[in-house]
């Protein structure tokens, strides 16, 4: 029997405690105000275990995904939402508190989170003031056998001016699209001369985080 303290089991218990037809689909604003800010103040969170503690820079994302029940997300809507974590930024050697020098390497340099888009501000819908920021990253492994059809993406949300080492991250697993040639080679296009050429496709598809006014967006299960 699986222990109740197991992260994957706790996730399943939380999902069953949610109202029927609802999923944890927070906007960026909600993650800043109701989770990241409360985390820094040690205040109770609205939904226990919805955003869990994990060192995302300690090991490869595939290991984290499996441990916290990502493989149990069978429906596409749940897979698109992914998993949410509190993690602590990994500062470069010699960096002081509040420094922007962040080390994005994972583990013993087994891979790196690479910035995918520029820093964007998160604005409060009431005051219209900036309350945080977000960045998107894609994971690149240094292990050749991990460069397959699966890609890992992360949305990182932080408080303004690096006032906290803690961030909220949304981790997603994506299947790379492949195109089969007449020879059955996945991901290879054959031109008129019969020459093979690799076709790389953009596979990032993020949920519109700004759409929901509350941290529960009702959807059909």
C-alpha positions, 0 to 999 in steps of 0.5 A: 500500500502506498504511504499517505506521505508519498507526494504522488498520493497526496496529489491524488488526495487533493484532486479528490477533495476539489469540487466536482468539475474543478481543477487547479488552474491558477492565473499568474496573479493568483500564484503571486498573491495567494501562494508565493507572497503567502509562502514568504510570510509563512501564511496558510495556502488556499489549496494544500499540496497544490503547489509543492516543495521541490528542488527543481535544480537538484535533478532532472525534470523527468525524475521530479515528474515521476515522483510527484505523480506527473505520469498519472496525468492522463487527460490532456487538460491536466497534462497542459496544466502540468505540476506546480512547485515552490523551489529555491533559486540556485545562486551562482558561487559567491552571489549575495542575497538579492543578486540576479546571478542565477545558476540554471544548471541541474545537479552535477551539470547533467543539464541546464534550464535555458531561457526561452523568452524575456522577463515579463511583468505580472500586473495586479488586475485591481491596482494595475501595478506590477506584483511579480515577473515570469520567465519561460525555460526549456530543459537541455540535458547533457546526456545524449540518450535523453534527447528524445521525443520528450521535452521539458518546459518550465514557467518561473514566477518570482516576486519583484526585484528578487525579494525572495529566493523562492519562486513558483514553477509550473513544470510541463512535459511535452511530446515533440511532434514528428513527421514520418517520411515514406521510409518511416523515419520519424522527424525526417523530411525527404526532399525531391532529391531524396535527401533527408533533412531534420525538421524541428517544430515548435511544441510549446503550448502554454495555458493562458494564465491571465484568463482566470480570475480565481484559482479554480477555473471550472472545467468538465472532468 
